[in-house]
Structures are given as structure tokens and as C-alpha cells.
Amino acid sequence: MISDKLQKAINEQIVAEMWSANLYLSMSFYLQREGYDGCAAWMKKQSQEELEHAYDMANYVIKRGGVAKVDKIDVVPQEWDGVLGVFENVYEHECQVSKLIENVVKVASEEKDMASQDFLWGYVREQVEEEATAQGILEKIRKADKAALLFIDDKLGQR
């Protein structure tokens, strides 16, 4: 059985994952409107991935005898300062998500729930990759001129 405290923490993370999905979907719409279809497609896949995380966490809570809940999901931003602004926000957001996941792991540790710690460490490892990917894209965009940005857009569309 999952403790109430840990169930609450994971449910809060489910909402955070759904907010992230909405954020990336909003970014996708913005990028598509700005003519960066490749970046928009990449961002849409990010959105889908965040929803999968929420589903996975909900399934885990239920499997452990808990109740998965979806709470209010706040409005996400709708505008950014170009492609660079979008990816700066992506990197900052992924760093924030890493902190949120680490906090849930701490709760699992405090509750001495080894199974949940094991489950959550997969997300800790994934966040290392997410931060590195976002940072890598951001660095390429910072180095790119307008023509090179179109090349990056094309490459991201191949995801």
C-alpha cells in the first residue's frame, strides 16, 4: 500500500506532468504559427511524452492501492520571444521538473517506500537526459544564424 503522503506527492506530480504537456503543446502551436514546423512537431512529441508520464504515475498509484487524481491545471503561457525564447523556457522548465521529481523521491525515502523509490528513480534518470537534450538544442540555437535555424528546425522535425 502506498502512504497517503506519498500518494499526495505523486498526484501533485501528475498535475505537474499534465501542466508540462499543456506547456509544450502551447509551444508547439506558437512555433507552428511562427513557421517552425519541425520545432512544433518536436514540441508536440514532448507534450505527448509528458502525458505518458502522468498516465504512468497514475497507473503506479492505482497499482499500489492508492487513488490517482487529476486536480486543477493552471493556464500555460501562450507567447514567447521567438525560437530562442521557447527553448530557453524549455530548459528552465526541465530543470524545475527535475527538482519536483527529486522532491517526490525524498517523500518516498521518508516513507521508507523502496518500491516507489525504485519507480521514481527512473524519472530522475530521465530528467538528466531531458535537461541535456534541452540544453544541447538551446546551445545550437544560440550559435545559429537565421539560415542555420531553419536547418535546426528541419532536424527537430525528424524526431
C-alpha positions in Angstrom: 0.0 0.0 0.0 1.1 3.5 -0.8 1.1 6.0 2.1 -1.3 9.0 1.9 1.7 11.4 2.0 3.4 9.7 -1.0 0.1 9.3 -2.9 -0.5 13.1 -2.5 3.0 13.9 -3.7 2.7 11.7 -6.8 -0.8 13.1 -7.5 0.8 16.6 -7.4 3.4 15.4 -9.8 0.7 14.0 -12.1 -0.8 17.5 -12.3 2.7 19.0 -12.9 3.2 16.5 -15.8 -0.1 17.4 -17.3 0.8 21.1 -17.0 4.0 20.4 -18.7 2.1 18.6 -21.5 0.0 21.7 -22.0 3.0 24.0 -21.9 4.7 22.0 -24.7 1.5 21.9 -26.7 1.2 25.6 -26.4 4.8 26.0 -27.5 4.0 23.7 -30.5 1.1 25.9 -31.5 3.3 29.0 -31.2 6.2 27.5 -33.2 3.9 26.3 -35.9 2.3 29.7 -36.2 5.8 31.2 -36.5 6.6 28.9 -39.3 8.9 26.4 -37.5 7.0 23.2 -38.3 9.9 20.9 -37.3 10.3 22.6 -33.9 6.5 22.4 -33.5 6.4 18.7 -34.2 9.3 18.1 -31.7 7.4 20.1 -29.1 4.2 18.1 -29.8 6.0 14.9 -29.1 7.3 16.4 -25.9 3.7 17.1 -24.9 2.7 13.5 -25.6 5.6 12.3 -23.5 4.6 14.4 -20.5 1.1 12.9 -20.7 2.6 9.4 -20.8 4.4 10.3 -17.6 1.1 11.3 -16.0 -0.6 8.1 -17.1 2.4 6.0 -15.9 2.3 7.7 -12.5 -1.4 7.3 -12.1 -1.2 3.6 -13.0 1.5 3.2 -10.4 -0.5 4.8 -7.7 -3.5 2.6 -8.5 -1.3 -0.5 -8.7 -0.1 0.3 -5.1 -3.7 0.5 -3.8 -4.0 4.3 -3.9 -6.2 6.8 -5.7 -4.9 8.7 -8.6 -6.4 12.2 -9.0 -6.3 15.0 -11.5 -6.6 18.4 -9.9 -6.8 21.8 -11.5 -4.3 22.5 -14.2 -3.3 26.1 -14.4 -3.1 28.1 -17.6 0.2 27.9 -19.5 1.9 30.8 -21.3 0.9 31.4 -25.0 3.6 33.6 -26.3 7.4 33.6 -26.3 10.2 35.6 -27.7 11.0 33.5 -30.8 12.5 30.1 -31.0 15.3 31.0 -28.7 12.8 32.2 -26.1 10.9 28.9 -26.4 13.9 26.7 -25.8 15.3 28.9 -23.0 11.9 28.2 -21.3 12.1 24.5 -22.1 15.5 24.2 -20.5 14.4 26.2 -17.4 11.2 24.1 -17.2 13.1 20.8 -17.4 15.4 21.9 -14.6 12.3 22.7 -12.5 10.7 19.4 -13.3 13.9 17.7 -12.1 13.5 19.4 -8.7 9.9 18.4 -8.5 10.8 14.7 -9.2 13.6 14.8 -6.6 11.1 16.1 -4.0 8.8 13.2 -4.7 11.8 10.8 -4.3 12.5 12.4 -1.0 9.0 11.7 0.2 9.3 8.1 -0.9 12.5 7.9 1.0 11.0 9.5 4.1 8.1 7.0 3.9 10.6 4.1 3.5 8.8 3.0 0.4 11.5 1.2 -1.6 9.3 0.2 -4.5 8.2 3.8 -5.1 11.8 5.0 -4.8 12.8 2.5 -7.5 9.9 3.6 -9.7 10.7 7.3 -9.3 14.4 6.9 -9.9 13.6 6.1 -13.5 12.2 9.6 -13.7 15.3 11.1 -12.1 17.5 9.4 -14.7 15.2 10.5 -17.5 15.4 14.1 -16.3 19.1 14.0 -16.7 18.6 13.2 -20.3 15.8 15.8 -20.7 17.9 18.6 -19.3 20.9 17.6 -21.5 18.7 17.4 -24.6 17.1 20.8 -24.0 20.5 22.4 -23.2 22.0 20.9 -26.4 19.2 22.3 -28.5 19.4 25.7 -26.8 23.2 25.9 -27.4 22.7 25.1 -31.1 20.1 27.8 -31.4 22.2 30.3 -29.6 25.1 29.6 -32.1 22.8 29.6 -35.2 22.1 32.4 -37.5 18.7 32.7 -39.3 19.6 30.2 -42.1 21.1 27.7 -39.6 17.9 27.9 -37.5 16.0 26.6 -40.5 18.3 23.6 -40.6 17.8 23.0 -36.8 14.0 23.2 -37.4 14.3 20.6 -40.1 16.4 18.3 -37.9 14.0 18.6 -34.9 11.1 17.7 -37.2 12.8 14.3 -37.9 12.3 13.2 -34.3 
